[in-house]
Amino acid sequence: MNGRGPQIGFGPPITPQVIKNIIIANIVVYLAQLVTGTVTYYGVVSPERVWLGFELWRPFTYMWLHSPGSPFHILFNMFALWMFGSTLALAWGEQRFLRYYLVCGVGAGVLIATVPFLPHLMGWGYRPDLVRPTLGASGAVMGVLLAFSFTWPNRTIQLIFPPIPLKAIWLIPFILFMELTSGPSNVSHLGHLGGVLVGWIYLVREGRTPGAPTIESLKLKWRRHQMRQKLRAVHEEERRKREQRNNDRRYH
């Protein structure tokens, strides 16, 4: 605002060092992937390799890898990290931001490795998705977007595709809706949802982000919504009764 009405800008005014370091690390690893496929092979996360092969480093390493055949994968992730993560890191401090970023990424990786493995663990047979590899920083970046939307829920974001303005609080629901309705793709929905879920739990337990809703606050909002609906129903019924009385009134 700056006392002169709403301001429009592109990108953060300052890029914190932690954001630069994360972006540089991702670029270096991506270049190493282009040089040798061994980096990708030993870094991706899959349920079979984590829980049957006991390769427990993979929920951490996968978040530094990106698809070698598509530069847009790393470009989109790093662009979102720069756009939203810089502002968050400036407000939070670099140590708090880095800790949160890593927890969201690793937490999403653990869920990617665990959720498809549960049916196999329960004796429901071998599933093809046990060997499906997942890579990318999207889980951690989705956590960053969630924290941004909870910290500045009323900030308006001008999207490029589609070109519409959107309140920050609706950013995550919009992204997930677009993913789920866009048809078959290589996007890891579990990884994205995992980053959001882990980030939400982290923010609530940390207790330093007032905008992060708890289960209790959501229940309270739901009860208030139900009360408003009941009041609307009562007012609507009273209005109908008044109209009926007016229609039935006879004038002489």
Buried (B, 14 or more C-beta within 10 A) or exposed (E): EEEEEEEEEEEBEEBBEBBEEBBEEBEEBBEBBEEEEEBBEEBBBBBBBBBEEEBEEBBBBBBBBBBBEEEEBBEBBBBBBBBBBBBBBBEBEBEBBBBBBBBBBBBBBBBBBBBBBEBBEEEEEEBEBBEBBBBBBBBBBBBBBBBBBBBBEEBEBEEEEEEEEBBBBEBBEBBBEEBEEEEEEEBBEBBBBBBBBBBBBBBBEEEEBEBBBEEEEEEEEEEEEEEEEEEEEEEEEEEEEEEEEEEEEEEE
